[in-house]
Amino acid sequence: MVLKSKDLLGIKELSAEEIMLVLNTAKTMKYVLTTNNKKTPHLQGKSIITLFYENSTRTRLSFELASKYMSASAANISASSSSVSKGETLIDTGKTIDMMGADVIIIRHPMSGAPHLLAKNINASVINAGDGMNEHPTQALLDMFTIWEKKGSLEGLKIAILGDIYHSRVARSNIYGMTKLGAEVSVAGPSTLLPPGIEKTGVKVFNTIQEAMIDADVVMALRIQLERQKKGLFPTTREYSRFFGLDEKRLKLAKEDALVMHPGPVNRGLELSTYVMDGDQSVINEQVMNGVAVRMALLYLLTRRNSGENIN
């Protein structure tokens, strides 16, 4: 089995079978990461470009490391230091990179749909590393991989996603993917941070995190995007932490072996207490390692679509 598209633009476009293909491939890649020699020839002769119009630490670095661990030629472009600052359009930038022989372009952009626009106009594969308030598919894939690895399956699991659902592209991608794999997803947050019609995606909606967390197998807190707090979507960060922060007492509402997750970066003491973030149930640091494995898997699968090569 191979990925149907030359691009990874969103979880919404993937089938459950394609998601599982990525997760199974990532399992092999994670084995590579845990060995002393993190160098494989899987991407030898391939060129991988990261094109970021927004800041990033985890996503960008994990893609760059994934490329280098697999022997690709890797380069990165920041919009602030490129011809974009001189007025060059996204399509023209993409075509320029394409003509230089790029095999994969990984793009993060503040405009929803930007990766889709780019993919239609170039030959290279495009990976969406986050577009506006739309999707963040690679984050969702690493989240699903972490759960799958720990729990064996997502089928029938109760997963609670807490916080700023409205602005979160991570939440959207996870909802698409987790429901496709058979999980029961609940969301909770301030009413101002819950998108209208979110229940149509198949999730259960709650206004208190206590209701969403009862007997949950997985609890995922989302970053409060403080840059958006200027809009007054909740009174103060102190109020938010009081009513929607995940602490030791609230965590006890979930199952005893529930996983605690967060896409990062964490506003420590706001979304998660230090006890919960550093506790035994937290898999936040493992999510970071899994992010490299999943991105290695995606680069491998997208560059091998026409070769018929099988990693196994």
C-alpha positions as a Markdown table, in Angstrom:
| # | Residue | x | y | z |
|---|---|---|---|---|
| 1 | Met | 0.0 | 0.0 | 0.0 |
| 2 | Val | 1.1 | 3.6 | -0.7 |
| 3 | Leu | -0.2 | 7.0 | 0.0 |
| 4 | Lys | -2.6 | 8.0 | -2.7 |
| 5 | Ser | -1.5 | 11.6 | -3.1 |
| 6 | Lys | 1.9 | 13.1 | -3.8 |
| 7 | Asp | 1.2 | 15.5 | -0.9 |
| 8 | Leu | 0.3 | 15.4 | 2.7 |
| 9 | Leu | -2.1 | 18.4 | 3.1 |
| 10 | Gly | -4.4 | 17.3 | 5.9 |
| 11 | Ile | -5.7 | 14.4 | 7.9 |
| 12 | Lys | -9.2 | 15.1 | 6.4 |
| 13 | Glu | -8.0 | 13.8 | 3.1 |
| 14 | Leu | -6.4 | 10.6 | 4.5 |
| 15 | Ser | -8.2 | 7.2 | 4.9 |
| 16 | Ala | -7.9 | 5.2 | 8.1 |
| 17 | Glu | -5.7 | 2.7 | 6.1 |
| 18 | Glu | -3.3 | 5.5 | 5.0 |
| 19 | Ile | -3.0 | 6.7 | 8.6 |
| 20 | Met | -2.2 | 3.2 | 9.8 |
| 21 | Leu | 0.4 | 2.9 | 7.0 |
| 22 | Val | 2.2 | 6.0 | 8.4 |
| 23 | Leu | 2.0 | 4.7 | 12.0 |
| 24 | Asn | 3.4 | 1.3 | 11.1 |
| 25 | Thr | 6.2 | 2.9 | 9.0 |
| 26 | Ala | 7.0 | 5.3 | 11.9 |
| 27 | Lys | 7.3 | 2.3 | 14.2 |
| 28 | Thr | 10.3 | 1.1 | 12.1 |
| 29 | Met | 11.7 | 4.6 | 12.0 |
| 30 | Lys | 11.5 | 4.9 | 15.7 |
| 31 | Tyr | 13.7 | 1.8 | 16.0 |
| 32 | Val | 16.3 | 3.5 | 13.9 |
| 33 | Leu | 16.2 | 6.5 | 16.3 |
| 34 | Thr | 16.9 | 4.4 | 19.3 |
| 35 | Thr | 20.0 | 2.9 | 17.9 |
| 36 | Asn | 23.5 | 4.3 | 18.2 |
| 37 | Asn | 23.8 | 4.9 | 14.5 |
| 38 | Lys | 21.0 | 7.3 | 13.4 |
| 39 | Lys | 22.0 | 7.3 | 9.8 |
| 40 | Thr | 20.1 | 5.5 | 7.1 |
| 41 | Pro | 20.4 | 5.8 | 3.2 |
| 42 | His | 16.6 | 5.9 | 2.7 |
| 43 | Leu | 16.6 | 9.5 | 1.3 |
| 44 | Gln | 20.0 | 9.5 | -0.3 |
| 45 | Gly | 19.8 | 11.6 | -3.4 |
| 46 | Lys | 16.7 | 13.4 | -2.3 |
| 47 | Ser | 16.3 | 17.1 | -1.5 |
| 48 | Ile | 14.1 | 18.3 | 1.3 |
| 49 | Ile | 13.2 | 22.0 | 1.8 |
| 50 | Thr | 11.5 | 23.6 | 4.8 |
| 51 | Leu | 9.7 | 26.8 | 3.9 |
| 52 | Phe | 8.4 | 28.4 | 7.1 |
| 53 | Tyr | 6.4 | 31.7 | 7.2 |
| 54 | Glu | 5.8 | 31.2 | 10.9 |
| 55 | Asn | 8.1 | 30.5 | 13.9 |
| 56 | Ser | 8.6 | 26.9 | 15.0 |
| 57 | Thr | 11.0 | 24.8 | 17.1 |
| 58 | Arg | 9.7 | 21.3 | 17.3 |
| 59 | Thr | 8.1 | 20.9 | 13.8 |
| 60 | Arg | 10.9 | 22.5 | 11.9 |
| 61 | Leu | 13.8 | 20.9 | 13.8 |
| 62 | Ser | 12.2 | 17.4 | 13.7 |
| 63 | Phe | 11.8 | 17.7 | 9.9 |
| 64 | Glu | 15.4 | 18.8 | 9.5 |
| 65 | Leu | 16.7 | 16.0 | 11.7 |
| 66 | Ala | 14.4 | 13.5 | 9.9 |
| 67 | Ser | 15.9 | 14.5 | 6.6 |
| 68 | Lys | 19.5 | 14.4 | 7.8 |
| 69 | Tyr | 19.1 | 11.1 | 9.6 |
| 70 | Met | 17.9 | 9.6 | 6.3 |
| 71 | Ser | 20.8 | 11.1 | 4.3 |
| 72 | Ala | 18.8 | 13.7 | 2.3 |
| 73 | Ser | 20.1 | 17.0 | 1.2 |
| 74 | Ala | 18.2 | 19.5 | 3.5 |
| 75 | Ala | 17.9 | 23.2 | 3.5 |
| 76 | Asn | 15.6 | 25.7 | 5.2 |
| 77 | Ile | 14.1 | 29.0 | 4.2 |
| 78 | Ser | 12.6 | 31.6 | 6.5 |
| 79 | Ala | 10.2 | 34.0 | 4.9 |
| 80 | Ser | 11.8 | 37.0 | 6.7 |
| 81 | Ser | 15.2 | 36.3 | 5.1 |
| 82 | Ser | 14.0 | 35.2 | 1.7 |
| 83 | Ser | 12.6 | 37.0 | -1.5 |
| 84 | Val | 9.2 | 36.9 | 0.1 |
| 85 | Ser | 10.3 | 40.0 | 2.0 |
| 86 | Lys | 10.8 | 41.6 | -1.4 |
| 87 | Gly | 7.3 | 40.9 | -2.5 |
| 88 | Glu | 7.6 | 37.4 | -4.2 |
| 89 | Thr | 4.4 | 35.4 | -4.2 |
| 90 | Leu | 4.1 | 31.9 | -2.6 |
| 91 | Ile | 3.6 | 30.3 | -6.0 |
| 92 | Asp | 6.7 | 32.0 | -7.5 |
| 93 | Thr | 8.7 | 31.0 | -4.4 |
| 94 | Gly | 7.5 | 27.4 | -4.8 |
| 95 | Lys | 8.3 | 27.2 | -8.5 |
| 96 | Thr | 11.8 | 28.6 | -7.9 |
| 97 | Ile | 12.5 | 25.9 | -5.3 |
| 98 | Asp | 10.8 | 23.3 | -7.5 |
| 99 | Met | 13.1 | 24.1 | -10.4 |
| 100 | Met | 16.2 | 23.7 | -8.2 |
| 101 | Gly | 15.3 | 20.0 | -7.9 |
| 102 | Ala | 13.5 | 19.8 | -4.6 |
| 103 | Asp | 11.7 | 16.5 | -4.0 |
| 104 | Val | 9.7 | 17.6 | -0.9 |
| 105 | Ile | 8.7 | 21.1 | 0.3 |
| 106 | Ile | 7.5 | 21.4 | 3.9 |
| 107 | Ile | 5.5 | 24.6 | 4.4 |
| 108 | Arg | 4.1 | 26.4 | 7.5 |
| 109 | His | 2.0 | 29.4 | 6.6 |
| 110 | Pro | -0.4 | 31.7 | 8.5 |
| 111 | Met | -3.0 | 31.4 | 5.6 |
| 112 | Ser | -5.3 | 28.5 | 5.7 |
| 113 | Gly | -5.1 | 26.6 | 2.4 |
| 114 | Ala | -1.6 | 27.8 | 1.4 |
| 115 | Pro | -0.1 | 24.3 | 1.2 |
| 116 | His | -3.0 | 23.3 | -1.1 |
| 117 | Leu | -2.3 | 26.2 | -3.3 |
| 118 | Leu | 1.4 | 25.4 | -3.5 |
| 119 | Ala | 0.8 | 21.7 | -4.2 |
| 120 | Lys | -1.3 | 22.5 | -7.2 |
| 121 | Asn | 1.4 | 24.6 | -8.8 |
| 122 | Ile | 4.6 | 22.5 | -8.3 |
| 123 | Asn | 5.9 | 19.0 | -9.0 |
| 124 | Ala | 7.5 | 18.4 | -5.7 |
| 125 | Ser | 5.6 | 16.8 | -2.9 |
| 126 | Val | 4.2 | 19.3 | -0.3 |
| 127 | Ile | 3.8 | 18.6 | 3.4 |
| 128 | Asn | 1.6 | 20.8 | 5.4 |
| 129 | Ala | 3.4 | 21.8 | 8.6 |
| 130 | Gly | 0.5 | 24.0 | 9.8 |
| 131 | Asp | -1.7 | 26.3 | 7.8 |
| 132 | Gly | -3.6 | 29.1 | 9.6 |
| 133 | Met | -6.4 | 27.7 | 11.7 |
| 134 | Asn | -7.0 | 24.8 | 9.3 |
| 135 | Glu | -4.8 | 21.7 | 10.0 |
| 136 | His | -1.5 | 20.5 | 11.4 |
| 137 | Pro | -1.5 | 16.9 | 10.1 |
| 138 | Thr | 2.0 | 15.8 | 11.1 |
| 139 | Gln | 1.3 | 16.8 | 14.7 |
| 140 | Ala | -1.9 | 14.7 | 14.7 |
| 141 | Leu | 0.0 | 11.8 | 13.2 |
| 142 | Leu | 2.6 | 11.9 | 15.9 |
| 143 | Asp | -0.1 | 12.2 | 18.6 |
| 144 | Met | -2.0 | 9.2 | 17.1 |
| 145 | Phe | 1.3 | 7.2 | 16.9 |
| 146 | Thr | 2.0 | 7.9 | 20.6 |
| 147 | Ile | -1.4 | 6.7 | 21.6 |
| 148 | Trp | -1.3 | 3.7 | 19.3 |
| 149 | Glu | 2.1 | 2.7 | 20.6 |
| 150 | Lys | 1.0 | 3.0 | 24.3 |
| 151 | Lys | -2.5 | 1.6 | 24.0 |
| 152 | Gly | -2.2 | -0.8 | 21.1 |
| 153 | Ser | -5.2 | 0.8 | 19.2 |
| 154 | Leu | -7.4 | 3.9 | 19.2 |
| 155 | Glu | -10.5 | 1.9 | 18.6 |
| 156 | Gly | -13.0 | 2.5 | 21.4 |
| 157 | Leu | -10.7 | 4.8 | 23.4 |
| 158 | Lys | -12.1 | 7.9 | 25.2 |
| 159 | Ile | -10.0 | 10.9 | 24.3 |
| 160 | Ala | -10.5 | 14.3 | 25.9 |
| 161 | Ile | -9.1 | 17.4 | 24.1 |
| 162 | Leu | -9.1 | 20.5 | 26.3 |
| 163 | Gly | -8.6 | 24.2 | 25.8 |
| 164 | Asp | -8.6 | 26.5 | 22.8 |
| 165 | Ile | -10.4 | 24.3 | 20.3 |
| 166 | Tyr | -11.5 | 27.3 | 18.1 |
| 167 | His | -8.0 | 28.4 | 17.1 |
| 168 | Ser | -6.3 | 25.0 | 17.2 |
| 169 | Arg | -5.2 | 23.4 | 13.9 |
| 170 | Val | -3.9 | 20.5 | 16.1 |
| 171 | Ala | -7.3 | 19.9 | 17.5 |
| 172 | Arg | -8.9 | 19.8 | 14.0 |
| 173 | Ser | -6.4 | 17.3 | 12.6 |
| 174 | Asn | -6.6 | 15.1 | 15.7 |
| 175 | Ile | -10.4 | 15.1 | 15.6 |
| 176 | Tyr | -10.4 | 14.0 | 11.9 |
| 177 | Gly | -7.8 | 11.3 | 12.5 |
| 178 | Met | -8.9 | 9.9 | 15.9 |
| 179 | Thr | -12.5 | 9.5 | 14.9 |
| 180 | Lys | -11.4 | 7.7 | 11.7 |
| 181 | Leu | -9.5 | 5.3 | 13.8 |
| 182 | Gly | -12.6 | 4.6 | 16.0 |
| 183 | Ala | -11.9 | 6.8 | 19.1 |
| 184 | Glu | -14.6 | 8.6 | 21.0 |
| 185 | Val | -13.4 | 12.2 | 21.2 |
| 186 | Ser | -14.7 | 14.8 | 23.7 |
| 187 | Val | -13.8 | 18.5 | 23.6 |
| 188 | Ala | -14.0 | 21.0 | 26.4 |
| 189 | Gly | -13.1 | 24.7 | 26.9 |
| 190 | Pro | -14.6 | 28.1 | 27.4 |
| 191 | Ser | -17.6 | 28.6 | 25.2 |
| 192 | Thr | -15.8 | 31.5 | 23.4 |
| 193 | Leu | -13.1 | 29.0 | 22.4 |
| 194 | Leu | -15.4 | 26.3 | 21.0 |
| 195 | Pro | -16.1 | 26.5 | 17.3 |
| 196 | Pro | -19.8 | 26.7 | 16.3 |
| 197 | Gly | -20.9 | 23.3 | 14.8 |
| 198 | Ile | -18.0 | 21.4 | 16.2 |
| 199 | Glu | -20.3 | 18.6 | 17.2 |
| 200 | Lys | -20.9 | 17.9 | 13.5 |
| 201 | Thr | -17.4 | 16.4 | 13.3 |
| 202 | Gly | -18.6 | 13.6 | 15.6 |
| 203 | Val | -17.2 | 14.8 | 18.9 |
| 204 | Lys | -19.0 | 15.3 | 22.2 |
| 205 | Val | -18.9 | 18.9 | 23.4 |
| 206 | Phe | -18.6 | 20.0 | 27.1 |
| 207 | Asn | -18.3 | 23.3 | 28.8 |
| 208 | Thr | -16.3 | 21.9 | 31.8 |
| 209 | Ile | -13.2 | 19.8 | 31.5 |
| 210 | Gln | -14.4 | 17.7 | 34.4 |
| 211 | Glu | -17.3 | 16.3 | 32.3 |
| 212 | Ala | -15.0 | 15.6 | 29.3 |
| 213 | Met | -12.4 | 13.9 | 31.4 |
| 214 | Ile | -14.5 | 11.3 | 33.2 |
| 215 | Asp | -13.0 | 7.8 | 32.5 |
| 216 | Ala | -10.8 | 9.2 | 29.7 |
| 217 | Asp | -8.0 | 7.0 | 28.3 |
| 218 | Val | -6.1 | 10.0 | 26.9 |
| 219 | Val | -6.2 | 13.7 | 28.0 |
| 220 | Met | -4.7 | 16.2 | 25.6 |
| 221 | Ala | -4.4 | 19.9 | 26.7 |
| 222 | Leu | -3.9 | 22.5 | 24.0 |
| 223 | Arg | -1.7 | 25.6 | 24.1 |
| 224 | Ile | -3.6 | 28.8 | 25.0 |
| 225 | Gln | -2.6 | 31.2 | 22.3 |
| 226 | Leu | -1.8 | 34.2 | 24.4 |
| 227 | Glu | -1.4 | 36.3 | 21.3 |
| 228 | Arg | -5.1 | 36.0 | 20.7 |
| 229 | Gln | -6.0 | 36.9 | 24.3 |
| 230 | Lys | -6.1 | 40.6 | 23.2 |
| 231 | Lys | -9.6 | 39.8 | 21.9 |
| 232 | Gly | -10.8 | 39.1 | 25.4 |
| 233 | Leu | -12.0 | 35.6 | 24.8 |
| 234 | Phe | -11.6 | 34.7 | 28.5 |
| 235 | Pro | -11.1 | 37.1 | 31.5 |
| 236 | Thr | -7.6 | 36.4 | 32.6 |
| 237 | Thr | -5.0 | 33.6 | 32.4 |
| 238 | Arg | -5.5 | 33.1 | 36.1 |
| 239 | Glu | -9.2 | 32.5 | 35.6 |
| 240 | Tyr | -8.5 | 30.2 | 32.7 |
| 241 | Ser | -6.1 | 28.1 | 34.9 |
| 242 | Arg | -8.6 | 28.0 | 37.7 |
| 243 | Phe | -11.4 | 26.6 | 35.6 |
| 244 | Phe | -9.7 | 24.9 | 32.6 |
| 245 | Gly | -6.2 | 24.1 | 33.7 |
| 246 | Leu | -5.3 | 20.4 | 34.2 |
| 247 | Asp | -4.0 | 19.7 | 37.7 |
| 248 | Glu | -3.6 | 16.6 | 39.9 |
| 249 | Lys | -7.1 | 16.7 | 41.3 |
| 250 | Arg | -8.8 | 16.9 | 37.9 |
| 251 | Leu | -6.5 | 14.2 | 36.4 |
| 252 | Lys | -8.0 | 11.7 | 38.8 |
| 253 | Leu | -11.3 | 11.9 | 36.9 |
| 254 | Ala | -9.6 | 10.1 | 34.0 |
| 255 | Lys | -8.6 | 6.5 | 34.1 |
| 256 | Glu | -5.7 | 5.6 | 36.3 |
| 257 | Asp | -3.5 | 4.8 | 33.3 |
| 258 | Ala | -4.7 | 7.7 | 31.2 |
| 259 | Leu | -2.0 | 9.4 | 29.0 |
| 260 | Val | -1.4 | 13.1 | 29.4 |
| 261 | Met | -0.5 | 14.9 | 26.1 |
| 262 | His | 0.3 | 18.3 | 24.9 |
| 263 | Pro | 1.5 | 19.4 | 21.4 |
| 264 | Gly | 3.8 | 22.0 | 22.9 |
| 265 | Pro | 5.1 | 24.5 | 23.7 |
| 266 | Val | 3.4 | 24.4 | 27.1 |
| 267 | Asn | 2.5 | 27.4 | 29.1 |
| 268 | Arg | 3.6 | 25.7 | 32.3 |
| 269 | Gly | 1.1 | 26.4 | 35.2 |
| 270 | Leu | -1.6 | 27.6 | 32.8 |
| 271 | Glu | -2.7 | 24.6 | 30.7 |
| 272 | Leu | -0.9 | 22.0 | 32.8 |
| 273 | Ser | 0.3 | 22.1 | 36.4 |
| 274 | Thr | 4.0 | 21.2 | 36.9 |
| 275 | Tyr | 2.9 | 18.0 | 38.7 |
| 276 | Val | 0.9 | 16.8 | 35.8 |
| 277 | Met | 3.4 | 17.9 | 33.1 |
| 278 | Asp | 6.3 | 16.1 | 34.8 |
| 279 | Gly | 4.2 | 13.2 | 36.2 |
| 280 | Asp | 4.4 | 9.5 | 35.3 |
| 281 | Gln | 1.3 | 9.8 | 33.1 |
| 282 | Ser | 2.8 | 12.5 | 30.9 |
| 283 | Val | 4.1 | 11.4 | 27.4 |
| 284 | Ile | 4.9 | 14.9 | 26.3 |
| 285 | Asn | 8.6 | 14.3 | 25.9 |
| 286 | Glu | 8.0 | 11.0 | 24.0 |
| 287 | Gln | 5.7 | 12.9 | 21.6 |
| 288 | Val | 8.8 | 14.9 | 20.6 |
| 289 | Met | 10.8 | 11.8 | 19.8 |
| 290 | Asn | 7.8 | 10.3 | 18.0 |
| 291 | Gly | 7.5 | 13.5 | 15.9 |
| 292 | Val | 10.9 | 12.7 | 14.4 |
| 293 | Ala | 9.9 | 9.1 | 13.7 |
| 294 | Val | 6.6 | 10.1 | 12.1 |
| 295 | Arg | 8.2 | 12.7 | 9.9 |
| 296 | Met | 10.9 | 10.3 | 8.8 |
| 297 | Ala | 8.0 | 7.9 | 7.8 |
| 298 | Leu | 6.2 | 10.6 | 5.8 |
| 299 | Leu | 9.4 | 11.6 | 3.9 |
| 300 | Tyr | 10.1 | 8.0 | 3.1 |
| 301 | Leu | 6.6 | 7.2 | 2.0 |
| 302 | Leu | 6.2 | 10.4 | -0.2 |
| 303 | Thr | 9.5 | 9.9 | -1.9 |
| 304 | Arg | 8.9 | 6.2 | -2.5 |
| 305 | Arg | 5.4 | 6.4 | -4.0 |
| 306 | Asn | 6.5 | 5.5 | -7.5 |
| 307 | Ser | 9.3 | 3.1 | -6.7 |
| 308 | Gly | 7.4 | 0.2 | -5.2 |
| 309 | Glu | 10.0 | -0.1 | -2.5 |
| 310 | Asn | 8.9 | -1.5 | 0.8 |
| 311 | Ile | 10.7 | -0.6 | 4.0 |
| 312 | Asn | 9.6 | -3.9 | 5.6 |
